[in-house]
Amino acid sequence: MSEPTDFDLDDDEAFAEATLTQAIETQIESGEPPAAKATYNKLSLVGYPREDILMLMAVVLAYEIDAMLSEDRPFDNQWYEQTLRGLPDLPPELAIDDEQGDPEQD
């Protein structure tokens, strides 16, 4: 009988990242939603590397999935597509604080 396998947090994060990236690549290839391919094309044209585009799009998808699960509601396609189309700018709820918790300077 085999013993349970302990999963490292890094393994879980790598799996989640790979799964989200695959979902984004599928959306781009299928053209569904249309905003996925449009966003990829737009960011490619302005010089973003493929890896960066996929990461930005995966952040948006991960946020919406988390919100959907925590709020026990359906996936918000309208928010998702609107947020994709707004990339590379992230909405305030997705903004990354570069100062690691320092108060904003005005």
Sequence and secondary structure as in RCSB ss.txt:
>XXXX:A:sequence
MSEPTDFDLDDDEAFAEATLTQAIETQIESGEPPAAKATYNKLSLVGYPREDILMLMAVVLAYEIDAMLSEDRPF
DNQWYEQTLRGLPDLPPELAIDDEQGDPEQD
>XXXX:A:secstr
        HHHHHHHHHHHHHHHHHHHHHHT SHHHHHHHHHHHHTT  HHHHHHHHHHHHHHHHHHHHHHT   
 HHHHHHHHHHTTS  GGG   TTTT     
